[in-house]
Amino acid sequence: MSTELALSSGIVLFLVLFIPFLIHLSHRLGKQESEGKAKNEAYESGISFIHKDSFERFNVKYYLVAILFILFDVETLFMFPWAVNLRELGYFGLFEMFTFMGLLLAGLIYVYKKGALKWE
């Protein structure tokens, strides 16, 4: 039997025996909760559950801010590989990234002028 096989078998055997033992031990030694009304509630945070209409309207600004965050955050996904390979890309890569950032800046200016960033 090779050493790697013996080691991996030992680790698997240890985990198979030790994890159920820890679960059993925590169940035995842990705090026992009493049965009651609060235990059957959906949330036990002290705030009573309030039934509301399922068609409650949310402010569209929440969604707009989330979409704008994702839109402008994705730019980092494109900028990181560019920054890593900047020397190999040369001046063309530099010009290309400045063009990309200029388009993003134009989009940000457009969004700002439309008033999407004003929180009222």
Stockholm file with secondary structure:
# STOCKHOLM 1.0

chainA/1-120         MSTELALSSGIVLFLVLFIPFLIHLSHRLGKQESEGKAKNEAYESGISFIHKDSFERFNVKYYLVAILFILFDVETLFMFPWAVNLRELGYFGLFEMFTFMGLLLAGLIYVYKKGALKWE
#=GR chainA/1-120 SS CCHHHHHHHHHHHHHHHHHHHHHHHHHHHSCCCCCSTGGGSSCCSSCCCCCCCTTCCCCHHHHHHHHHHHHHHTHHHHHHHHHHTHHHHHHHHHHHHHHHHHHHHHHHHHHHHHTTTCCC
#=GC SS_cons         CCHHHHHHHHHHHHHHHHHHHHHHHHHHHSCCCCCSTGGGSSCCSSCCCCCCCTTCCCCHHHHHHHHHHHHHHTHHHHHHHHHHTHHHHHHHHHHHHHHHHHHHHHHHHHHHHHTTTCCC
//
